[in-house]
Amino acid sequence: MEHDLDHTMALLARTPAVLNALLRDLSTAWTETDEGNNTWTAKQVIAHLNHCERVDWLARVKRILEFGESKAFDPLDRAAHLKTNSDMPLSELLDEFVLLRAANLEELRAMHIGPSELALRGKHPALGTLTLAELLAGWTVHDMTHLHQVSRILAVQYREACGPFSAYLGVLKCNGHSG
């Protein structure tokens, strides 16, 4: 599938509701347990998404529109959320994600991005040159990666409890890759 901005925005708009439906009011046994060494909890995933909404995706869209390839994106501290928001309740993190995402999508809509803007190139500090369309597709797939991660974090908590069924449950065969 080629990138389509309307499809991108439709999917990005749904992520907060999906995470809210899945995680809100679950006990901390579900939301603050990880998959093992060097992995994140579901709560930490939400904190990471909030951090990215504040400093990453839309900032990079603006950087491409303003500077193209002449000014590389600022590097993202992918673990910044582990140093902040650790005492914030999950419900507040989920509420914050709803607000941050809605504001970012509203701002993105107001940019009236068309085909010529989607073809503009920017510079990622590690990946090199990419187009605005690739950045927006990456934002969308980033969401899907973390939705998959959250479902895997939750499923792993019942790895032993489901006994022999674990042989058939694909989500239990995925390796954790939080950081």
Residue pairs with C-beta under 8 A, 6 or more apart in sequence:
1 7
3 118
3 133
3 134
3 136
3 137
5 113
5 118
5 136
8 136
8 137
8 139
8 140
9 105
9 108
9 109
11 140
11 143
11 144
12 101
12 105
12 139
12 140
12 143
13 101
13 102
13 105
15 49
15 101
15 143
15 147
16 94
16 97
16 98
16 101
16 102
17 98
18 147
19 46
19 49
19 94
19 97
19 147
19 150
20 94
20 98
22 150
22 151
22 154
23 30
23 31
23 42
23 46
23 90
23 94
23 150
24 90
24 91
24 94
25 91
29 157
30 42
30 154
30 157
31 41
31 42
31 43
31 90
32 41
32 42
32 43
32 90
33 41
33 153
33 157
34 40
34 41
34 44
34 153
34 176
34 178
35 152
35 153
35 156
35 176
35 178
36 176
38 176
38 178
38 179
39 153
39 176
39 177
39 178
39 179
40 48
40 149
40 153
40 178
40 179
41 153
42 90
42 150
42 153
42 154
43 90
43 93
44 81
44 82
44 178
45 146
45 149
45 150
45 153
45 178
46 90
46 93
46 94
46 97
47 81
47 82
47 84
47 85
47 86
47 88
47 93
48 78
48 81
48 146
49 97
49 143
49 146
50 81
50 85
50 93
50 96
50 97
50 100
51 80
51 81
51 84
52 76
52 142
53 97
53 100
53 101
53 104
54 100
55 74
55 76
55 80
56 76
57 104
57 135
57 139
57 142
58 104
58 107
58 108
59 73
59 74
60 73
60 122
60 135
61 108
61 111
61 132
61 135
61 136
63 71
63 73
63 122
64 120
64 121
64 122
64 132
64 135
65 111
65 117
65 120
65 132
67 122
68 120
68 121
68 122
69 121
69 122
69 123
69 129
71 123
72 122
72 123
72 124
72 125
73 122
73 123
73 124
73 125
74 125
75 125
75 126
78 179
79 179
85 93
111 117
113 132
117 132
118 131
118 132
118 133
118 136
119 131
119 132
119 133
120 131
120 132
121 129
121 130
121 131
121 132
122 129
122 130
122 131
122 132
122 135
123 129
123 130
124 130
130 138
148 174
149 176
149 177
149 178
151 171
152 171
152 174
152 176
153 176
155 169
155 171
155 172
156 172
156 176
159 166
159 172
162 169
162 172
166 172
